[in-house]
Amino acid sequence: MDQDQLYQCELRGSEFAAIRTLVLESTGISLSESKRELVKRRFSPRLRALGLDSFTDYIEYVKQNFDQESSHFCNAITTNLTSFFRESHHYDFLEQVVLPAWLKQGRGRKLRIWSAGCSTGQEAYCLAITVLKMIPDAHQRDIRILATDLDENCLAKARRGAYEVREFEKLPQSMINEYFERDHVMVKSMKRDAYMANDHLKALITFNKLNLVQSWPMHGQFDVIFCRNVFIYFDKPTQEKILKHFSTYQVPGAHLCLGHSETVPGAAAIGYELIGKTTYLRKGG
Ligand SMILES: C[S@@+](CC[C@H](N)C(=O)[O-])C[C@H]1O[C@@H](n2cnc3c(N)ncnc32)[C@H](O)[C@@H]1O
């Protein structure tokens, strides 16, 4: 049994309801009834760190100090599971369709890719690898990858770009040699072998904090948006709202990739045509 399980605070029904509302309002994440244990487990360490005895006290604390507490609050509830080349068909689509078409259009055009909900960064690094594979001189061109997430702990790990060796099991050694360097990471106070993304990969990517349910600071358009395994945490109205927001950042001909279990019924009305496995084309008009 680990420390977090030892020190769990009681979570009454009314407290769970209040936490669900706060989570929905601040992150868009819609927690079902079945997530009560998860809420208890995820937030109990924070109550302990603040020296609070009950969820009622914590809820009051969050309401009174939201600006200070919001990072801890949001970081506690996000689910950050990710991996290198997860749902690899989207990278194949980039390599076989999007990047060749972009290359055909000639030098001088911008290429902008956004990993929205990038978690600890593996998705963004895989995007950069795919780009460099097809466009070895990408650094000399106007190519940028934006990677954003709500969770600041994830972003810190993403910026460092170091991952335990076991995460690389499915990657060919030649790819590891080309894009990563030997490194170490600390896991529960233990030093573990790791690989860290090299400067070539890092130079293409900008990691920033961005909450998808709040305003977005970027200007300009994205040729490709990867927003995978993020919509599953949102209810349908929130999904449609974000999809509409995406559509204002994409011109006709651009692409959007969602996660394997994510279908948005209103996508066609918003201007996204499903053209492949969870792959959408931004239509005109
Ligand atoms: C399961 S991970 C998906 C990571 C990656 N896209 C993938 O498919 O492997 C979901 C990510 O969405 C982020 N997230 C959840 N709600 C968010 C919000 N409102 N704004 C931005 N990111 C959010 C979480 O912090 C988490 O890192």
The ligand as an ORCA input file, in Angstrom:
! r2SCAN-3c Opt
* xyz 0 1
  C      -4.733     11.147    -21.824
  S      -3.777     12.584    -22.100
  C      -3.577     12.523    -23.852
  C      -2.158     12.772    -24.275
  C      -1.881     12.632    -25.781
  N      -2.660     13.566    -26.541
  C      -2.120     11.219    -26.241
  O      -3.123     10.961    -26.919
  O      -1.321     10.343    -25.928
  C      -4.987     13.878    -21.888
  C      -4.358     15.236    -21.634
  O      -5.370     16.240    -21.766
  C      -5.074     17.261    -20.843
  N      -6.285     18.067    -20.564
  C      -7.417     17.717    -19.918
  N      -8.267     18.749    -19.831
  C      -7.649     19.785    -20.462
  C      -8.019     21.137    -20.716
  N      -9.176     21.647    -20.307
  N      -7.147     21.917    -21.385
  C      -5.958     21.418    -21.806
  N      -5.549     20.160    -21.606
  C      -6.392     19.354    -20.937
  C      -4.597     16.498    -19.611
  O      -3.825     17.320    -18.757
  C      -3.802     15.362    -20.233
  O      -2.432     15.633    -20.259
*
